[in-house]
Amino acid sequence: MAQPRARRAARPREEVFAAARAAIAEHGLAKLTMAGLGKDLQMSAGHLLYYFGSKDQLLLETLRWSEEQLGERRRAALARPGATARERLASYVELYLPEGPGDPRWILWVEVWGRSPASAELRQGQLAIEIPWQADLVALIEAGAATGEFTPHGTTGDLATQIRALLDGFAVPIAIGLPGARREDALGQVASAAAALLGHR
C-alpha cells in the first residue's frame, strides 16, 4: 500500500506578506496572480485564496502587515528619551516618506488608493491603517505645544491632517519615480512648511 504524501506545511503569514509585497512592488497588483505567488511560496493558489479570499484582501492584509512593521519603528522613534518635539517630528517625516522610487511600502499604498473607489472594504481598511499615523502626529504636536517648542495656530487635528496631506503629496511622485521628485527636496519642503504651521521656536 502506497504511503500518503506528506502535506507541505503552510508558510508563515509573514512570509506570504513579504513575498506579496515584493511581487506587487516589482510587477504591480494587476500582474500578480495567486498561482504565480503560490509558485514562489511553494503553495497552491487555492490555499492562498482560502486564507485571503481575493487579491484585494491580500493587498489590504499585506499593506496592514507592512504598516505594522513600520509602526513599531515609528513608536520607538517618537518615544526616544531626550529627543525634542522637533527631532521627533523629523523622525516621523523621514519614516513617512518613501525611501525612493519603487519603495515597496508606498507601491502598496498606490495600489490601494487606485482600487479603493470600487471597494468599501479597502476604504475602511485604509482608514484603519491611517488612524495611528494621525493619532501619533496629533500627540506629537500637542506635546510640543505643551513644552512651548511649538506655537501652533489652529487645532492639532487640523494641523496634523495638513502635514500628512503635504507628506502624501510629496510621497507619491517619489514612489512612482516621477522625474525631478527627490526625497531630499521633499524633506526640506516639509520641514519648512511644518515650521510655518507649528511655529517652531
MARBA-3410 file (N, C-alpha, C, O; in Angstrom, 1 decimal):
201
0.8,-1.2,0.0,0.0,0.0,0.0,0.9,1.2,0.0,1.8,1.4,0.8 ~ 0.6,2.2,-0.9,1.4,3.4,-1.0,1.2,4.3,0.2,0.1,4.4,0.7 ~ 2.3,4.9,0.6,2.2,5.8,1.8,1.6,7.1,1.3,2.0,7.6,0.2 ~ 0.7,7.7,2.1,0.2,9.0,1.7,1.3,10.1,1.6,2.2,10.1,2.5 ~ 1.2,11.0,0.7,2.2,12.0,0.6,2.1,13.0,1.7,1.0,13.4,2.1
3.2,13.4,2.2,3.2,14.4,3.3,2.7,15.7,2.8,3.2,16.2,1.7 ~ 1.8,16.4,3.5,1.4,17.7,3.1,2.4,18.7,3.5,3.0,18.7,4.6 ~ 2.6,19.7,2.6,3.6,20.7,2.9,3.0,21.7,3.9,1.9,22.1,3.8 ~ 3.8,22.0,4.9,3.3,22.9,5.9,3.0,24.3,5.3,3.8,24.8,4.4 ~ 2.0,24.9,5.8,1.7,26.2,5.3,2.8,27.2,5.7,3.4,27.2,6.8
3.0,28.1,4.8,4.0,29.2,5.0,3.5,30.1,6.1,2.3,30.4,6.2 ~ 4.4,30.6,6.9,4.0,31.7,7.9,3.4,32.8,7.1,3.9,33.2,6.0 ~ 2.4,33.5,7.7,1.8,34.6,7.1,2.8,35.7,6.7,2.6,36.4,5.7 ~ 3.8,35.9,7.6,4.8,37.0,7.3,5.5,36.7,6.0,5.9,37.6,5.3 ~ 5.8,35.4,5.8,6.5,35.0,4.6,5.6,35.3,3.3,6.1,35.7,2.3
4.3,35.0,3.5,3.4,35.3,2.4,3.4,36.8,2.1,3.4,37.2,1.0 ~ 3.2,37.6,3.2,3.1,39.0,3.0,4.4,39.6,2.4,4.4,40.5,1.5 ~ 5.6,39.1,2.9,6.8,39.6,2.3,6.9,39.3,0.8,7.4,40.2,0.1 ~ 6.5,38.1,0.4,6.6,37.8,-1.0,5.6,38.6,-1.8,5.9,39.0,-2.9 ~ 4.4,38.8,-1.2,3.4,39.6,-1.9,3.8,41.0,-2.1,3.7,41.6,-3.2
4.4,41.6,-1.1,4.9,43.0,-1.2,6.0,43.1,-2.2,5.9,44.1,-3.0 ~ 6.9,42.2,-2.3,8.0,42.2,-3.2,7.4,42.1,-4.7,7.8,42.8,-5.6 ~ 6.5,41.2,-4.8,5.9,40.9,-6.2,5.1,42.1,-6.6,5.1,42.5,-7.8 ~ 4.3,42.7,-5.8,3.5,43.9,-6.1,4.3,45.1,-6.4,4.1,45.8,-7.4 ~ 5.4,45.3,-5.7,6.3,46.4,-5.9,7.0,46.2,-7.3,7.3,47.2,-7.9
7.3,45.0,-7.6,8.1,44.8,-8.9,7.2,44.8,-10.1,7.5,45.3,-11.2 ~ 6.0,44.2,-10.0,5.1,44.0,-11.2,3.8,44.7,-11.1,3.1,44.8,-12.2 ~ 3.4,45.1,-9.9,2.0,45.7,-9.8,1.0,44.6,-9.5,1.2,43.5,-9.8 ~ -0.1,45.0,-8.9,-1.1,44.1,-8.5,-1.8,43.4,-9.7,-2.2,42.3,-9.7 ~ -1.9,44.2,-10.8,-2.6,43.7,-12.0,-1.9,42.4,-12.5,-2.6,41.6,-13.0
-0.6,42.4,-12.4,0.1,41.3,-13.0,0.4,40.1,-12.0,0.9,39.1,-12.3 ~ 0.0,40.4,-10.7,0.1,39.4,-9.7,-1.0,38.4,-9.8,-2.2,38.7,-9.9 ~ -0.6,37.1,-9.8,-1.6,36.0,-9.8,-1.4,35.2,-8.6,-0.3,35.0,-8.1 ~ -2.5,34.6,-8.1,-2.4,33.8,-6.9,-1.6,32.5,-7.3,-0.8,32.0,-6.5 ~ -1.7,32.1,-8.5,-0.9,30.9,-9.0,0.6,31.2,-9.0,1.4,30.4,-8.5
0.9,32.4,-9.5,2.3,32.8,-9.5,2.9,33.0,-8.1,4.0,32.6,-7.8 ~ 2.1,33.7,-7.3,2.6,33.9,-5.9,2.7,32.5,-5.2,3.7,32.3,-4.4 ~ 1.7,31.7,-5.4,1.8,30.4,-4.8,3.0,29.6,-5.2,3.6,28.8,-4.4 ~ 3.4,29.7,-6.5,4.5,29.0,-7.0,5.8,29.5,-6.3,6.7,28.7,-5.9 ~ 5.9,30.8,-6.1,7.1,31.4,-5.4,7.2,30.8,-4.0,8.3,30.6,-3.5
6.0,30.6,-3.4,6.0,30.2,-2.0,5.8,28.7,-1.8,5.8,28.2,-0.7 ~ 5.8,28.0,-3.0,5.5,26.5,-3.0,4.2,26.2,-2.2,4.2,25.3,-1.4 ~ 3.2,27.0,-2.6,1.9,26.8,-2.1,0.9,26.8,-3.2,1.2,27.2,-4.3 ~ -0.3,26.2,-3.0,-1.3,26.3,-4.1,-2.0,27.6,-4.1,-2.2,28.2,-3.1 ~ -2.5,28.0,-5.3,-3.3,29.2,-5.4,-4.6,29.0,-4.5,-5.1,30.0,-3.9
-5.1,27.8,-4.5,-6.3,27.6,-3.7,-6.1,27.8,-2.2,-6.9,28.3,-1.5 ~ -4.9,27.4,-1.7,-4.5,27.7,-0.3,-4.5,29.2,0.0,-5.0,29.6,1.0 ~ -3.9,29.9,-0.9,-3.9,31.4,-0.7,-5.3,32.0,-0.7,-5.6,32.8,0.1 ~ -6.1,31.5,-1.7,-7.5,32.0,-1.7,-8.3,31.7,-0.5,-9.1,32.4,-0.1 ~ -8.0,30.5,0.1,-8.6,30.1,1.3,-8.4,31.1,2.4,-9.3,31.4,3.2
-7.2,31.6,2.5,-6.8,32.5,3.6,-7.2,33.9,3.3,-7.5,34.7,4.2 ~ -7.1,34.3,2.0,-7.3,35.8,1.7,-8.5,36.1,0.9,-9.0,37.2,0.9 ~ -9.1,35.1,0.2,-10.3,35.3,-0.5,-10.2,36.0,-1.8,-10.9,35.6,-2.8 ~ -9.4,37.0,-1.9,-9.2,37.7,-3.2,-7.9,38.5,-3.2,-7.2,38.6,-2.2 ~ -7.5,39.0,-4.4,-6.3,39.8,-4.5,-6.4,41.1,-3.7,-5.5,41.5,-3.1
-7.6,41.6,-3.7,-7.9,42.9,-2.9,-7.6,42.6,-1.4,-7.0,43.4,-0.7 ~ -8.1,41.5,-0.9,-7.9,41.2,0.5,-6.4,40.9,0.8,-5.9,41.4,1.8 ~ -5.8,40.2,-0.1,-4.3,40.0,0.0,-3.6,41.3,0.1,-2.7,41.5,0.9 ~ -3.9,42.2,-0.8,-3.3,43.6,-0.9,-3.5,44.3,0.4,-2.6,44.9,1.0 ~ -4.7,44.3,0.9,-5.0,45.0,2.2,-4.3,44.4,3.4,-3.7,45.1,4.2
-4.3,43.1,3.5,-3.6,42.4,4.6,-2.0,42.6,4.5,-1.4,42.8,5.5 ~ -1.5,42.7,3.2,-0.1,42.9,3.1,0.3,44.3,3.5,1.3,44.6,4.1 ~ -0.6,45.3,3.1,-0.3,46.7,3.5,-0.4,46.8,5.0,0.4,47.5,5.6 ~ -1.4,46.2,5.6,-1.5,46.2,7.1,-0.3,45.7,7.8,0.2,46.3,8.7 ~ 0.2,44.5,7.3,1.4,43.9,7.8,2.6,44.9,7.7,3.4,45.1,8.6
2.7,45.5,6.5,3.8,46.4,6.2,3.8,47.6,7.1,4.9,48.0,7.6 ~ 2.6,48.1,7.3,2.5,49.3,8.2,2.7,49.0,9.7,3.2,49.8,10.4 ~ 2.3,47.8,10.1,2.6,47.4,11.4,4.1,47.3,11.7,4.5,47.7,12.8 ~ 4.8,46.8,10.7,6.3,46.8,10.9,6.9,48.2,11.1,7.7,48.5,12.0 ~ 6.4,49.1,10.2,6.9,50.5,10.3,6.3,51.2,11.5,7.0,52.0,12.1
5.2,50.8,12.0,4.6,51.4,13.2,5.5,51.1,14.4,5.6,52.0,15.3 ~ 6.1,50.0,14.5,7.0,49.7,15.6,8.2,50.7,15.6,8.6,51.2,16.6 ~ 8.7,50.9,14.4,9.8,51.9,14.3,9.4,53.3,14.6,10.1,54.0,15.3 ~ 8.2,53.6,14.2,7.7,55.0,14.5,7.5,55.2,15.9,7.9,56.2,16.5 ~ 6.9,54.2,16.6,6.6,54.4,18.1,8.0,54.5,18.8,8.1,55.2,19.8
9.0,53.7,18.4,10.3,53.8,19.0,10.9,55.1,18.8,11.5,55.7,19.8 ~ 10.8,55.7,17.6,11.4,57.0,17.3,10.7,58.1,18.1,11.4,59.0,18.6 ~ 9.4,58.0,18.2,8.7,59.1,18.9,8.8,59.0,20.5,8.6,59.9,21.2 ~ 9.2,57.8,21.0,9.4,57.7,22.4,10.9,57.8,22.8,11.3,57.5,23.9 ~ 11.7,58.2,21.9,13.2,58.3,22.1,13.5,59.2,23.3,13.1,60.4,23.2
14.1,58.7,24.3,14.4,59.6,25.5,15.3,60.8,25.1,16.2,60.7,24.4 ~ 14.9,62.0,25.6,15.7,63.2,25.4,15.5,63.9,24.1,16.0,65.0,23.9 ~ 14.7,63.3,23.2,14.5,63.9,21.9,13.5,65.0,22.0,12.5,64.9,22.7 ~ 13.8,66.1,21.3,12.9,67.3,21.3,11.7,67.0,20.4,11.7,66.0,19.6 ~ 10.7,67.8,20.5,9.5,67.6,19.7,9.9,67.8,18.2,9.4,67.1,17.3
10.8,68.7,18.0,11.2,69.0,16.6,12.0,67.8,16.0,11.8,67.4,14.9 ~ 12.8,67.2,16.9,13.6,66.0,16.4,12.6,64.8,16.2,12.8,64.0,15.3 ~ 11.6,64.7,17.0,10.6,63.6,16.8,9.8,63.8,15.5,9.5,62.9,14.8 ~ 9.5,65.1,15.3,8.8,65.4,14.0,9.6,65.0,12.8,9.1,64.5,11.8 ~ 10.9,65.3,12.9,11.8,65.0,11.8,11.9,63.5,11.6,11.9,63.0,10.4
11.9,62.7,12.7,11.9,61.3,12.5,10.6,60.8,11.9,10.6,59.8,11.1 ~ 9.5,61.3,12.3,8.2,61.0,11.8,8.2,61.2,10.3,7.7,60.3,9.5 ~ 8.6,62.4,9.9,8.6,62.7,8.4,9.5,61.7,7.6,9.2,61.3,6.6 ~ 10.7,61.4,8.2,11.6,60.6,7.5,11.0,59.2,7.3,11.2,58.5,6.3 ~ 10.3,58.7,8.3,9.7,57.4,8.2,8.5,57.4,7.3,8.2,56.4,6.6
7.8,58.5,7.2,6.6,58.6,6.4,6.9,58.6,4.9,6.3,57.8,4.1 ~ 7.9,59.3,4.5,8.2,59.5,3.1,8.9,58.2,2.5,9.5,57.4,3.3 ~ 8.7,57.9,1.2,9.3,56.8,0.6,10.9,56.9,0.7,11.4,58.0,0.7 ~ 11.5,55.7,0.7,13.0,55.7,0.6,13.4,56.1,-0.8,14.6,56.7,-0.9 ~ 12.6,55.9,-1.8,13.0,56.3,-3.2,12.0,55.7,-4.1,11.0,55.1,-3.7
12.2,55.8,-5.4,11.3,55.2,-6.4,11.2,53.7,-6.2,12.1,53.0,-6.0 ~ 9.9,53.3,-6.3,9.6,51.9,-6.2,9.6,51.3,-4.7,9.6,50.1,-4.5 ~ 9.6,52.2,-3.8,9.6,51.8,-2.4,8.4,50.8,-2.2,7.3,51.2,-2.4 ~ 8.7,49.6,-1.8,7.6,48.6,-1.7,6.4,49.0,-0.9,5.2,48.7,-1.3 ~ 6.7,49.6,0.2,5.6,50.0,1.1,4.7,51.0,0.4,3.4,50.9,0.5
5.3,52.0,-0.3,4.5,53.0,-0.9,3.8,52.5,-2.2,2.7,53.0,-2.6 ~ 4.4,51.6,-2.9,3.7,51.0,-4.0,2.4,50.3,-3.6,1.4,50.3,-4.3 ~ 2.4,49.7,-2.4,1.2,49.1,-1.8,0.2,50.2,-1.7,-1.0,50.0,-2.0 ~ 0.6,51.3,-1.1,-0.4,52.4,-0.9,-1.0,52.9,-2.3,-2.2,53.1,-2.4 ~ -0.1,53.0,-3.2,-0.6,53.5,-4.6,-1.6,52.5,-5.1,-2.6,52.9,-5.7
-1.3,51.2,-5.0,-2.3,50.2,-5.4,-3.6,50.2,-4.7,-4.7,50.1,-5.3 ~ -3.5,50.4,-3.4,-4.7,50.5,-2.5,-5.6,51.7,-3.0,-6.8,51.6,-3.1 ~ -4.9,52.9,-3.1,-5.7,54.1,-3.5,-6.3,53.9,-4.9,-7.5,54.3,-5.1 ~ -5.6,53.2,-5.8,-6.2,53.0,-7.1,-7.4,52.2,-7.1,-8.3,52.3,-8.0 ~ -7.5,51.2,-6.2,-8.6,50.3,-6.1,-9.7,50.7,-5.1,-10.8,50.1,-5.1
-9.4,51.6,-4.2,-10.4,52.0,-3.2,-11.7,52.5,-3.7,-12.7,52.2,-3.1 ~ -11.8,53.3,-4.8,-13.1,53.8,-5.2,-14.1,52.7,-5.4,-15.3,53.0,-5.3 ~ -13.7,51.6,-5.8,-14.6,50.5,-6.1,-14.8,49.5,-5.0,-15.5,48.5,-5.1 ~ -14.2,49.8,-3.8,-14.2,48.8,-2.7,-14.3,49.5,-1.4,-13.4,50.1,-0.9 ~ -15.5,49.3,-0.8,-15.7,49.9,0.6,-14.8,49.2,1.6,-14.3,49.8,2.5
-14.5,47.9,1.4,-13.6,47.2,2.3,-12.2,47.8,2.3,-11.6,48.0,3.3 ~ -11.7,48.1,1.1,-10.4,48.8,1.0,-10.4,50.1,1.6,-9.5,50.5,2.3 ~ -11.5,50.9,1.4,-11.6,52.2,2.0,-11.5,52.2,3.5,-10.8,52.9,4.2 ~ -12.3,51.2,4.1,-12.3,51.1,5.6,-11.0,50.6,6.1,-10.5,51.0,7.1 ~ -10.4,49.7,5.4,-9.1,49.1,5.8,-8.0,50.2,5.8,-7.2,50.3,6.7
-8.1,51.0,4.7,-7.1,52.1,4.6,-7.3,53.1,5.7,-6.3,53.5,6.3 ~ -8.5,53.4,6.0,-8.7,54.4,7.1,-8.2,53.9,8.4,-7.6,54.6,9.2 ~ -8.4,52.6,8.7,-7.9,52.0,10.0,-6.4,52.0,10.0,-5.8,52.2,11.1 ~ -5.7,51.8,8.9,-4.3,51.9,8.9,-3.7,53.3,9.1,-2.7,53.5,9.7 ~ -4.5,54.3,8.6,-4.0,55.7,8.7,-4.2,56.3,10.1,-3.5,57.2,10.5
-5.2,55.8,10.8,-5.5,56.4,12.1,-4.3,56.5,13.1,-4.1,57.5,13.7 ~ -3.5,55.4,13.2,-2.4,55.6,14.1,-1.4,56.6,13.7,-0.8,57.3,14.6 ~ -1.1,56.8,12.4,-0.3,57.9,11.9,-0.8,59.2,12.4,-0.1,60.1,12.8 ~ -2.1,59.4,12.2,-2.7,60.7,12.5,-2.6,60.9,14.1,-2.3,62.0,14.5 ~ -3.0,59.9,14.8,-3.0,60.0,16.3,-1.6,60.3,16.8,-1.5,61.1,17.7
-0.6,59.6,16.3,0.8,59.9,16.8,1.2,61.3,16.4,1.9,62.0,17.2 ~ 0.8,61.8,15.3,1.2,63.2,14.9,0.5,64.2,15.8,1.1,65.2,16.2 ~ -0.8,64.0,16.0,-1.5,64.9,16.9,-0.9,64.9,18.3,-0.7,66.0,18.9 ~ -0.6,63.7,18.8,0.1,63.7,20.2,1.4,64.4,20.2,1.8,65.0,21.1 ~ 2.2,64.2,19.1,3.5,64.9,19.0,3.3,66.4,19.0,4.1,67.1,19.7
2.4,66.9,18.2,2.1,68.4,18.2,1.7,68.9,19.5,2.1,69.9,20.0 ~ 0.8,68.1,20.2,0.3,68.6,21.5,1.4,68.6,22.5,1.5,69.5,23.3 ~ 2.3,67.6,22.5,3.4,67.6,23.4,4.4,68.7,23.1,4.9,69.4,24.1 ~ 4.6,69.1,21.9,5.5,70.2,21.6,4.9,71.5,22.0,5.6,72.4,22.4 ~ 3.5,71.6,21.9,2.8,72.8,22.3,2.9,73.0,23.8,3.0,74.1,24.3
2.8,71.9,24.5,2.8,71.9,26.0,4.1,72.3,26.5,4.2,73.0,27.6 ~ 5.2,72.0,25.8,6.5,72.5,26.3,6.9,73.8,25.8,8.0,74.4,26.1 ~ 6.1,74.4,24.9,6.4,75.7,24.3,7.3,75.6,23.1,7.7,76.6,22.5 ~ 7.7,74.4,22.6,8.5,74.2,21.5,7.8,74.6,20.2,8.3,75.1,19.2 ~ 6.5,74.3,20.2,5.6,74.6,19.1,4.6,75.7,19.6,4.2,75.7,20.7
4.3,76.6,18.7,3.2,77.6,19.0,2.2,77.5,17.8,2.1,78.4,17.0 ~ 1.4,76.4,17.8,0.6,76.1,16.6,-0.6,77.1,16.5,-1.2,77.5,17.6 ~ -1.0,77.4,15.3,-2.2,78.2,15.1,-3.2,77.3,14.4,-3.1,77.0,13.3 ~ -4.2,77.0,15.2,-5.2,76.0,14.8,-5.3,74.8,15.6,-4.4,74.6,16.5 ~ -6.2,73.9,15.4,-6.4,72.7,16.2,-5.3,71.7,15.8,-4.9,71.7,14.6
-4.9,70.9,16.7,-3.8,70.0,16.5,-4.3,68.9,15.4,-3.5,68.5,14.6 ~ -5.6,68.6,15.5,-6.1,67.6,14.5,-6.0,68.2,13.1,-5.6,67.4,12.1 ~ -6.4,69.4,12.9,-6.3,70.0,11.6,-4.9,70.2,11.1,-4.6,69.9,9.9 ~ -4.0,70.6,12.0,-2.6,70.7,11.6,-2.0,69.4,11.2,-1.2,69.3,10.2 ~ -2.3,68.4,12.0,-1.8,67.0,11.6,-2.3,66.6,10.3,-1.5,66.0,9.5
-3.5,66.8,10.0,-4.1,66.5,8.7,-3.4,67.2,7.6,-3.1,66.6,6.5 ~ -3.1,68.5,7.8,-2.5,69.3,6.7,-1.1,68.8,6.5,-0.6,68.7,5.3 ~ -0.3,68.5,7.5,1.0,68.0,7.4,1.0,66.6,6.7,1.9,66.4,5.8 ~ 0.1,65.7,7.0,0.0,64.4,6.4,-0.4,64.6,4.9,0.1,63.8,4.1 ~ -1.3,65.5,4.6,-1.6,65.7,3.2,-0.4,66.2,2.4,-0.2,65.8,1.3
0.4,67.1,3.0,1.6,67.5,2.4,2.6,66.3,2.1,3.1,66.2,1.1 ~ 2.7,65.5,3.2,3.6,64.3,3.0,3.1,63.4,1.9,3.9,62.9,1.1 ~ 1.8,63.1,1.9,1.3,62.3,0.8,1.5,62.9,-0.6,1.9,62.2,-1.5 ~ 1.4,64.2,-0.7,1.6,64.9,-1.9,3.0,64.8,-2.4,3.2,64.7,-3.6 ~ 4.0,64.8,-1.5,5.4,64.6,-1.9,5.7,63.1,-2.1,6.5,62.8,-3.0
5.1,62.3,-1.4,5.4,60.9,-1.4,5.1,60.2,-2.7,5.9,59.4,-3.2 ~ 3.9,60.4,-3.2,3.5,59.6,-4.4,4.5,59.9,-5.6,4.9,58.9,-6.2 ~ 4.8,61.1,-5.9,5.8,61.3,-7.0,7.1,60.6,-6.8,7.7,60.1,-7.7 ~ 7.6,60.6,-5.6,8.8,59.9,-5.3,8.7,58.4,-5.5,9.5,57.8,-6.1 ~ 7.6,57.9,-5.0,7.4,56.4,-5.0,7.3,55.9,-6.4,7.8,54.8,-6.8
6.6,56.7,-7.3,6.4,56.2,-8.7,7.5,56.6,-9.6,7.5,56.3,-10.8 ~ 8.5,57.4,-9.0,9.7,57.7,-9.8,9.5,58.8,-10.8,10.1,58.9,-11.9 ~ 8.6,59.8,-10.4,8.4,60.9,-11.3,9.7,61.7,-11.4,10.3,62.1,-10.4 ~ 10.1,62.1,-12.7,11.3,62.8,-12.8,11.3,64.1,-12.0,10.3,64.9,-12.0 ~ 12.4,64.4,-11.3,12.5,65.6,-10.5,12.0,65.5,-9.1,12.3,66.3,-8.3
11.3,64.4,-8.8,10.8,64.2,-7.4,11.9,63.5,-6.6,12.3,62.4,-6.9 ~ 12.4,64.2,-5.6,13.6,63.7,-4.8,13.2,63.8,-3.3,12.6,64.7,-2.8 ~ 13.6,62.7,-2.7,13.3,62.6,-1.2,14.0,63.8,-0.5,13.4,64.3,0.5 ~ 15.2,64.1,-0.8,15.9,65.1,-0.1,15.2,66.5,-0.2,15.1,67.2,0.8 ~ 14.7,66.8,-1.4,13.9,68.0,-1.6,12.6,68.0,-0.8,12.3,69.0,-0.1
12.0,66.9,-0.8,10.7,66.7,0.0,10.9,66.9,1.5,10.1,67.6,2.1 ~ 12.0,66.4,2.0,12.3,66.5,3.4,12.5,68.0,3.8,11.9,68.5,4.8 ~ 13.2,68.8,2.9,13.4,70.2,3.2,12.1,71.0,3.1,11.8,71.8,3.9 ~ 11.3,70.7,2.1,10.0,71.4,1.9,9.0,71.1,3.0,8.4,72.0,3.5 ~ 8.9,69.9,3.4,8.0,69.5,4.5,8.5,70.2,5.8,7.7,70.7,6.6
9.8,70.2,6.1,10.3,70.8,7.3,10.0,72.3,7.3,9.6,72.9,8.3 ~ 10.1,73.0,6.1,9.8,74.4,6.1,8.3,74.7,6.3,8.0,75.6,7.0 ~ 7.5,73.9,5.7,6.0,74.0,5.8,5.6,73.7,7.3,4.7,74.4,7.8 ~ 6.2,72.7,7.9,5.8,72.3,9.2,6.2,73.4,10.2,5.5,73.7,11.2 ~ 7.3,74.0,10.0,7.8,75.1,10.8,6.8,76.3,10.8,6.5,76.9,11.8
6.3,76.6,9.6,5.3,77.7,9.4,4.0,77.3,10.1,3.4,78.2,10.7 ~ 3.6,76.1,10.0,2.3,75.7,10.6,2.4,75.6,12.1,1.5,75.9,12.8 ~ 3.5,75.1,12.6,3.6,74.8,14.0,4.4,75.9,14.8,4.4,75.8,16.0 ~ 5.0,76.9,14.1,5.6,77.9,14.8,6.8,77.5,15.7,6.9,77.7,16.9 ~ 7.7,76.7,15.1,8.9,76.2,15.8,9.6,77.4,16.5,9.7,78.5,15.9
10.1,77.1,17.7,10.9,78.1,18.4,12.4,77.6,18.4,13.2,78.3,18.9
END
